[in-house]
């Protein structure tokens, strides 16, 4: 059950700039697109303490929960079925370019 998309506005703005740069170098003819591969990385955590450690290991600026979503996670965790886990899902996009 999805709870939240963590917010990291500094990362999001860098990602947008990187994507724009890729488009520009292809449009200008410096490179051709060789391929794009999308992948989802999933980390499964057994408890809230592991989630806290996972987030603390991310280089600053660290992602944060949107308003009200940390509380929602805590409420769901309190009523969880035995054996439940927390899953962190991250998208990874690999873009390959070939020099023109």
NUVODO-792567 format. One record per atom (N, C-alpha, C): residue in three letters; atom name; x, y, z. Coordinates in steps of 0.001 Angstrom, whole numbers, plus 524288, in hexadecimal, padded with zeros to 5 digits. Atoms other than C-alpha are relative to their C-alpha. Example, Ala and Ser with C-alpha at 12.3 -4.5 7.8 and 13.67 -1.06 7.14 Angstrom:
BEGIN
["ala","N",[8037A,7FB5A,80000]];
["ala","CA",[8300C,7EE6C,81E78]];
["ala","C",[80384,804B0,80000]];
["ser","N",[7FCCC,7FB5A,7FFC4]];
["ser","CA",[83566,7FBDC,81BE4]];
["ser","C",[7FCFE,80442,802DA]];
# end
This chain:
BEGIN
["unk","N",[80350,7FB72,80000]];
["unk","CA",[80000,80000,80000]];
["unk","C",[80384,804D6,80000]];
["unk","N",[7FCBD,7FB4B,80026]];
["unk","CA",[806C5,80C8E,7FBB3]];
["unk","C",[7FE66,803E2,80437]];
["unk","N",[800FF,7FC39,7FBD8]];
["unk","CA",[80807,81677,806A5]];
["unk","C",[80186,8057D,7FE42]];
["unk","N",[7FE37,7FAC9,80180]];
["unk","CA",[80FDA,821B7,800ED]];
["unk","C",[80457,7FFB3,7FBFE]];
["unk","N",[7FB68,7FF19,8033F]];
["unk","CA",[8194B,82674,7F6B2]];
["unk","C",[8033D,803E9,80309]];
["unk","N",[7FCAC,7FC85,7FD01]];
["unk","CA",[82489,82C3F,7FE39]];
["unk","C",[8019C,804A4,7FCA2]];
["unk","N",[7FECC,7FB2B,802C4]];
["unk","CA",[827B9,83A39,7FA7E]];
["unk","C",[805C5,80159,800B8]];
["unk","N",[7FA9F,7FE0E,7FFE5]];
["unk","CA",[83569,83EA2,7F6F6]];
["unk","C",[8006E,803E6,7FB86]];
["unk","N",[80051,7FC19,8042A]];
["unk","CA",[833E5,84B3C,7EF5A]];
["unk","C",[80554,80137,7FD9C]];
["unk","N",[7FAC6,7FF01,80222]];
["unk","CA",[842AF,84D36,7EDE3]];
["unk","C",[8015E,7FBCD,7FBF6]];
["unk","N",[7FEF7,8043D,803B0]];
["unk","CA",[843FE,83FD3,7E765]];
["unk","C",[7FC8B,80082,7FB35]];
["unk","N",[803AA,7FF92,80460]];
["unk","CA",[837DB,841EB,7DF10]];
["unk","C",[801B6,80438,7FC27]];
["unk","N",[7FE58,7FBD9,8038D]];
["unk","CA",[83D29,84EB9,7D99B]];
["unk","C",[804F4,7FE6A,7FD0D]];
["unk","N",[7FB4F,801EA,802B8]];
["unk","CA",[84A5E,84872,7D686]];
["unk","C",[7FE9C,7FBFB,7FBDD]];
["unk","N",[801BB,803E9,803C0]];
["unk","CA",[84383,83D29,7CFD8]];
["unk","C",[7FD9D,80299,7FB33]];
["unk","N",[80259,7FD2A,80468]];
["unk","CA",[83B89,8467E,7C77B]];
["unk","C",[80438,80287,7FC9D]];
["unk","N",[7FBBC,7FD85,802EF]];
["unk","CA",[847F4,84DC6,7C398]];
["unk","C",[80313,7FBE8,7FCEA]];
["unk","N",[7FD1B,80428,802B4]];
["unk","CA",[84EE8,84104,7C021]];
["unk","C",[7FCE7,7FDF7,7FB59]];
["unk","N",[80341,801D6,80450]];
["unk","CA",[84376,83C67,7B7D6]];
["unk","C",[7FFE3,80401,7FB92]];
["unk","N",[7FFFA,7FBE4,803F7]];
["unk","CA",[84311,84986,7B0C2]];
["unk","C",[80536,80015,7FD0C]];
["unk","N",[7FAD7,80019,80281]];
["unk","CA",[851B6,8489C,7AE14]];
["unk","C",[80069,7FB6C,7FC2C]];
["unk","N",[7FFF9,80480,8038B]];
["unk","CA",[8500D,83B09,7A827]];
["unk","C",[7FCF6,8012C,7FB0A]];
["unk","N",[80337,7FEA3,80485]];
["unk","CA",[8453D,83FD6,79F45]];
["unk","C",[802F4,803DA,7FC87]];
["unk","N",[7FD3E,7FBFD,80309]];
["unk","CA",[84D72,84B8E,79B21]];
["unk","C",[80475,7FDBD,7FCC6]];
["unk","N",[7FB81,8020A,802F8]];
["unk","CA",[859B3,843EF,7974A]];
["unk","C",[7FE49,7FC5C,7FB99]];
["unk","N",[80218,80345,8043C]];
["unk","CA",[85163,83A6A,78F54]];
["unk","C",[7FDB9,80381,7FBBE]];
["unk","N",[80255,7FC76,803D5]];
["unk","CA",[849BF,8456A,788C2]];
["unk","C",[80427,802FF,7FCEC]];
["unk","N",[7FBD1,7FD22,802A2]];
["unk","CA",[85669,84CAE,7858C]];
["unk","C",[80366,7FC75,7FC9F]];
["unk","N",[7FD37,803A9,80356]];
["unk","CA",[85BC0,84059,77F1C]];
["unk","C",[80544,7FE33,8020A]];
["unk","N",[7FB00,801B1,7FDC3]];
["unk","CA",[8675E,83E3F,7882F]];
["unk","C",[7FFF3,7FA23,80140]];
["unk","N",[800A9,8057D,7FE92]];
["unk","CA",[86209,830E7,78C47]];
["unk","C",[7FAEF,7FDFB,7FDB0]];
["unk","N",[804F3,8028D,8015C]];
["unk","CA",[857BC,82734,78805]];
["unk","C",[7FE81,7FC84,8049B]];
["unk","N",[801F5,8033B,7FBBA]];
["unk","CA",[84F59,81FBB,79174]];
["unk","C",[800DA,7FA48,7FEA7]];
["unk","N",[7FEF4,8058E,800E1]];
["unk","CA",[85442,811BB,79273]];
["unk","C",[7FBEE,7FC99,802B9]];
["unk","N",[803FB,80305,7FD44]];
["unk","CA",[849FE,80D46,79C21]];
["unk","C",[7FECE,8022A,8055A]];
["unk","N",[801AE,7FE80,7FABB]];
["unk","CA",[84299,80F73,7A8BB]];
["unk","C",[7FE04,7FB15,802AD]];
["unk","N",[801D1,80484,7FCF6]];
["unk","CA",[84062,80548,7B345]];
["unk","C",[7FDF1,801F1,8053B]];
["unk","N",[80261,7FEA5,7FAFB]];
["unk","CA",[83728,80737,7BEC1]];
["unk","C",[80027,7FB46,80399]];
["unk","N",[7FFD2,80432,7FC21]];
["unk","CA",[8389E,7FF4A,7CB1C]];
["unk","C",[7FDF1,80218,80528]];
["unk","N",[801C6,7FE91,7FABE]];
["unk","CA",[8326B,7FF72,7D890]];
["unk","C",[80331,7FD02,803F0]];
["unk","N",[7FCFF,8024E,7FBBC]];
["unk","CA",[83AEC,7FD02,7E44E]];
["unk","C",[7FC74,7FFE9,804C0]];
["unk","N",[8034A,80077,7FB55]];
["unk","CA",[833F1,7F806,7F062]];
["unk","C",[8034B,7FE40,8049B]];
["unk","N",[7FD88,8018C,7FB16]];
["unk","CA",[83915,7F779,7FE33]];
["unk","C",[7FB99,7FEB0,803CB]];
["unk","N",[803F9,8018E,7FC30]];
["unk","CA",[83114,7F02C,80847]];
["unk","C",[80253,8006F,8057B]];
["unk","N",[7FE2F,7FEF1,7FAB3]];
["unk","CA",[83259,7F44C,81672]];
["unk","C",[7FC33,7FD98,803E1]];
["unk","N",[8033A,802C5,7FC2C]];
["unk","CA",[82D77,7ED46,82278]];
["unk","C",[7FD58,80387,803F7]];
["unk","N",[8024D,7FCA8,7FBF6]];
["unk","CA",[82A6B,7F8F0,82B24]];
["unk","C",[80130,805C3,7FEF3]];
["unk","N",[7FF57,7FA5C,8009E]];
["unk","CA",[829FA,807B5,82CA5]];
["unk","C",[80594,801C0,8011E]];
["unk","N",[7FA92,7FEB1,7FED2]];
["unk","CA",[837A7,80804,83264]];
["unk","C",[8036C,7FF4E,7FB27]];
["unk","N",[7FD0E,800D7,804D5]];
["unk","CA",[83D20,8024D,825CD]];
["unk","C",[7FEB9,80436,7FBF4]];
["unk","N",[80178,7FBCD,80392]];
["unk","CA",[8357D,80C73,81E0F]];
["unk","C",[802F5,804FC,80160]];
["unk","N",[7FD2F,7FB59,7FE3F]];
["unk","CA",[83B85,81757,82626]];
["unk","C",[805BF,7FFAF,7FE67]];
["unk","N",[7FA87,800C4,8017B]];
["unk","CA",[84932,811BA,823DC]];
["unk","C",[800A5,8007A,7FA1E]];
["unk","N",[7FFD4,7FFC0,805B4]];
["unk","CA",[84681,81024,81546]];
["unk","C",[7FFFB,805B4,7FE3A]];
["unk","N",[80068,7FA8A,80194]];
["unk","CA",[84286,81E61,81414]];
["unk","C",[804B7,8032F,801BF]];
["unk","N",[7FB6D,7FD25,7FE09]];
["unk","CA",[84DFE,8232A,81C58]];
["unk","C",[804DD,7FEF5,7FCBB]];
["unk","N",[7FB74,80151,80336]];
["unk","CA",[85794,81C62,8132E]];
["unk","C",[80006,802BC,7FAB4]];
["unk","N",[8004C,7FD1D,804E9]];
["unk","CA",[85302,8247D,8079B]];
["unk","C",[802E7,80526,800B1]];
["unk","N",[7FD02,7FB21,7FFB2]];
["unk","CA",[85C3D,82FCA,804DC]];
["unk","C",[7FC4C,804AE,80020]];
["unk","N",[8034E,7FB47,7FFCA]];
["unk","CA",[8568D,83D20,8084E]];
["unk","C",[7FFB4,802AC,7FAB7]];
["unk","N",[804A6,7FF87,7FCCC]];
["unk","CA",[84D60,842CF,80504]];
["unk","C",[7FCCA,7FAFD,7FFCB]];
["unk","N",[802F1,804E3,7FFA1]];
["unk","CA",[8456D,83735,809AE]];
["unk","C",[7FA44,800D8,7FE8C]];
["unk","N",[80593,7FF82,8013B]];
["unk","CA",[837AD,83471,804F9]];
["unk","C",[7FCCE,80075,80503]];
["unk","N",[8037E,7FF6C,7FB83]];
["unk","CA",[82C5F,837B3,80DDC]];
["unk","C",[7FA87,7FE32,7FE83]];
["unk","N",[8056A,80192,800D6]];
["unk","CA",[81E6F,8333B,80F85]];
["unk","C",[7FCB0,804CF,7FED5]];
["unk","N",[803C2,7FBB9,800BA]];
["unk","CA",[8139B,83BDD,80A14]];
["unk","C",[7FCBF,8009D,804F7]];
["unk","N",[8032F,7FEE1,7FB64]];
["unk","CA",[80ABE,8420F,8143D]];
["unk","C",[7FC0D,7FB9D,800F9]];
["unk","N",[803C9,803EF,7FE5C]];
["unk","CA",[802EE,837C7,81BA6]];
["unk","C",[8015F,7FA6B,7FEA8]];
["unk","N",[7FEDC,80559,801B7]];
["unk","CA",[80949,82BF9,8154C]];
["unk","C",[8032E,7FCE2,803F0]];
["unk","N",[7FD23,802D9,7FBE5]];
["unk","CA",[812B7,8288F,82058]];
["unk","C",[7FC12,7FDF7,8040C]];
["unk","N",[8040D,8019B,7FC45]];
["unk","CA",[806FB,82838,82989]];
["unk","C",[7FCD5,7FB77,7FDD6]];
["unk","N",[802E8,8044F,80278]];
["unk","CA",[7FFBD,81F8F,81FD1]];
["unk","C",[8031D,7FAF5,8003E]];
["unk","N",[7FCA6,8049E,7FFAE]];
["unk","CA",[80B4D,8163C,81F53]];
["unk","C",[7FFF8,7FDCE,8058C]];
["unk","N",[7FFF3,801D1,7FA87]];
["unk","CA",[80BDE,8159F,82E2C]];
["unk","C",[7FADB,7FD60,80172]];
["unk","N",[8051D,80264,7FEEA]];
["unk","CA",[7FD38,812D5,82EF9]];
["unk","C",[7FF7C,7FAAA,7FD5D]];
["unk","N",[80045,80500,802BF]];
["unk","CA",[7FE0C,8082E,824B7]];
["unk","C",[80394,7FBF8,80288]];
["unk","N",[7FC38,80390,7FDA1]];
["unk","CA",[809F9,80248,82B50]];
["unk","C",[7FDDD,7FDCE,80526]];
["unk","N",[80248,801C6,7FB09]];
["unk","CA",[802CB,8018B,8385F]];
["unk","C",[7FBE2,7FBC2,7FF2C]];
["unk","N",[80435,803C7,800FC]];
["unk","CA",[7F7BC,7F9B8,8322A]];
["unk","C",[80192,7FBD5,7FC07]];
["unk","N",[7FE20,803A1,80402]];
["unk","CA",[80024,7F157,82932]];
["unk","C",[7FF1A,7FA4C,80193]];
["unk","N",[80020,805A0,7FEEE]];
["unk","CA",[7FE69,7E2B0,827F1]];
["unk","C",[80583,7FE14,80159]];
["unk","N",[7FAF9,8024F,7FE86]];
["unk","CA",[80941,7DA5D,82DB2]];
["unk","C",[80325,7FEA8,7FB12]];
["unk","N",[7FC95,80132,80460]];
["unk","CA",[814E0,7D8F2,82486]];
["unk","C",[80033,8042D,7FBCA]];
["unk","N",[7FFFF,7FBD5,803E0]];
["unk","CA",[81266,7E5A2,81D3B]];
["unk","C",[8056B,80278,7FF8B]];
["unk","N",[7FB1F,7FD43,800F5]];
["unk","CA",[81DC4,7ECFB,81749]];
["unk","C",[7FEE8,80541,7FD80]];
["unk","N",[80029,7FAF5,802AC]];
["unk","CA",[82066,7FAA6,81260]];
["unk","C",[80320,7FF4A,7FB01]];
["unk","N",[7FD36,80063,804F7]];
["unk","CA",[82426,7FB48,80415]];
["unk","C",[8011A,80574,7FDEA]];
["unk","N",[7FE5C,7FB2C,80290]];
["unk","CA",[82BCD,80684,7FE40]];
["unk","C",[800D0,7FE9B,7FA3F]];
["unk","N",[7FF5F,800F4,8059D]];
["unk","CA",[82A9D,806E2,7EF67]];
["unk","C",[80240,804E7,7FD85]];
["unk","N",[7FD82,7FBA5,802B2]];
["unk","CA",[83390,80F71,7E757]];
["unk","C",[80081,7FEB0,7FA3D]];
["unk","N",[7FF50,800B1,8059D]];
["unk","CA",[833DC,81148,7D8B5]];
["unk","C",[8058D,80154,7FE7B]];
["unk","N",[7FAD3,7FF0B,80219]];
["unk","CA",[840B7,8106E,7D1A5]];
["unk","C",[7FF71,7FFFA,7FA11]];
["unk","N",[8003D,7FFA7,805B3]];
["unk","CA",[841D9,814D4,7C376]];
["unk","C",[8059B,8005E,7FE03]];
["unk","N",[7FAD3,7FFFF,80270]];
["unk","CA",[84DFD,811A4,7BB92]];
["unk","C",[7FF41,801B8,7FA5B]];
["unk","N",[80048,7FDEB,80550]];
["unk","CA",[84F8B,819C0,7AF3A]];
["unk","C",[80555,7FF69,7FD82]];
["unk","N",[7FB0C,800C1,802C7]];
["unk","CA",[85A08,815CD,7A572]];
["unk","C",[7FFFD,80371,7FB21]];
["unk","N",[7FF59,7FCA8,80493]];
["unk","CA",[85EF2,81F7B,79B57]];
["unk","C",[804A0,7FE18,7FCD7]];
["unk","N",[7FBA5,80158,8037B]];
["unk","CA",[867B4,81D1B,78FA2]];
["unk","C",[801CB,8050B,7FD66]];
["unk","N",[7FDE3,7FB48,80275]];
["unk","CA",[870B5,827C3,78AAE]];
["unk","C",[7FEE4,7FFEB,7FA29]];
["unk","N",[80158,7FFA1,80594]];
["unk","CA",[86C66,82C6D,77D43]];
["unk","C",[804EE,800BB,7FCBF]];
# end
